Each structure stands twice: as C-alpha cells, then as structure tokens.
C-alpha cells in the first residue's frame, strides 16, 4: 500500500481533474504518481456516487472539507483503509 497523502493533495487531484486535466497532467501539477491520481479519483468517484447529495460531497472533497474517515454508507466506507 502506498504511503498516505495529505487531504489537501487529494483535494488538488480532484480540482485538477474537474478542470479537465489528464491524469498525467494532474500528477505532474500536484507532484504525485499517475497511479496515485487514479486511485484517489476512483475513491472520490465512489464517495460521490454513494452520497445522498453528490454535489455537496464533491464540493467538500474539492474544498478539502470531506471527512475521509467517516463511513461512505451503510456498508462501510474508506475509513477502514489507511490513507
């Protein structure tokens, strides 16, 4: 498992993706690997899709206000995963 990254870096990844950057461009701009970008975009997509209010969840992620330790839904979430 790769080392965890700060929540602010996760927010930057999602922000760049929302602006239309490719994974490669996002990785270069943020200073992480392309695989890290893919991983956190996949996690973000899952959080947004499982949210009662997807728009609010995405805004929270981009603003670095999302609580990554809380369960994503009834079946649990990413709080069990080291990040």
C-alpha positions as CSV (number, residue, x, y, z in Angstrom):
1,X,0.0,0.0,0.0
2,X,1.4,3.4,-0.9
3,X,2.1,6.0,1.7
4,X,-0.9,8.1,2.6
5,X,-1.1,11.6,1.1
6,X,-2.4,14.7,2.8
7,X,-6.1,15.6,2.3
8,X,-5.0,18.9,0.6
9,X,-3.3,16.8,-2.1
10,X,-6.4,14.7,-2.6
11,X,-8.4,17.9,-3.0
12,X,-5.8,19.2,-5.5
13,X,-6.1,16.0,-7.5
14,X,-9.9,16.3,-7.7
15,X,-9.7,20.0,-8.5
16,X,-7.3,19.5,-11.4
17,X,-9.4,16.6,-12.8
18,X,-12.5,18.8,-12.6
19,X,-10.7,21.4,-14.7
20,X,-10.1,18.8,-17.4
21,X,-6.5,17.9,-16.7
22,X,-5.5,14.4,-17.8
23,X,-4.2,12.0,-15.1
24,X,-0.7,12.6,-16.3
25,X,-1.1,16.4,-16.2
26,X,-2.6,16.2,-12.8
27,X,0.2,14.0,-11.5
28,X,2.8,16.5,-12.7
29,X,1.0,19.5,-11.4
30,X,0.4,18.0,-7.9
31,X,3.6,16.1,-7.6
32,X,2.3,12.5,-7.2
33,X,2.3,9.5,-9.5
34,X,-0.3,8.8,-12.1
35,X,-1.3,5.7,-10.2
36,X,-1.9,7.9,-7.1
37,X,-4.1,10.2,-9.2
38,X,-6.1,7.2,-10.5
39,X,-6.5,5.8,-7.0
40,X,-7.8,9.0,-5.4
41,X,-10.1,9.8,-8.3
42,X,-11.6,6.3,-8.1
43,X,-12.1,6.8,-4.3
44,X,-13.7,10.2,-4.9
45,X,-16.0,8.8,-7.5
46,X,-17.2,6.1,-5.1
47,X,-17.8,8.6,-2.4
48,X,-19.7,10.9,-4.7
49,X,-21.8,8.1,-6.2
50,X,-22.7,6.8,-2.7
51,X,-23.5,10.2,-1.2
52,X,-27.1,11.3,-0.5
53,X,-26.1,14.7,-2.0
54,X,-23.4,14.0,-4.6
55,X,-22.8,17.7,-5.4
56,X,-22.2,18.5,-1.8
57,X,-19.9,15.5,-1.4
58,X,-17.8,16.7,-4.4
59,X,-17.7,20.2,-3.1
60,X,-16.5,19.0,0.3
61,X,-13.7,17.0,-1.4
62,X,-12.5,19.9,-3.6
63,X,-12.6,22.3,-0.6
64,X,-10.6,19.8,1.5
65,X,-13.5,19.6,3.9
66,X,-14.5,15.9,3.3
67,X,-14.1,13.6,6.3
68,X,-12.3,10.6,4.7
69,X,-12.5,8.7,8.0
70,X,-16.3,8.6,8.1
71,X,-18.2,5.6,6.5
72,X,-19.4,6.2,3.0
73,X,-22.7,4.4,3.6
74,X,-24.4,1.5,5.3
75,X,-21.8,-1.0,4.1
76,X,-18.9,1.0,5.5
77,X,-16.5,3.1,3.6
78,X,-12.9,4.2,3.2
79,X,-12.4,4.9,6.9
80,X,-11.0,1.4,7.3
81,X,-8.4,2.0,4.7
82,X,-5.1,3.6,5.6
83,X,-4.8,6.9,3.7
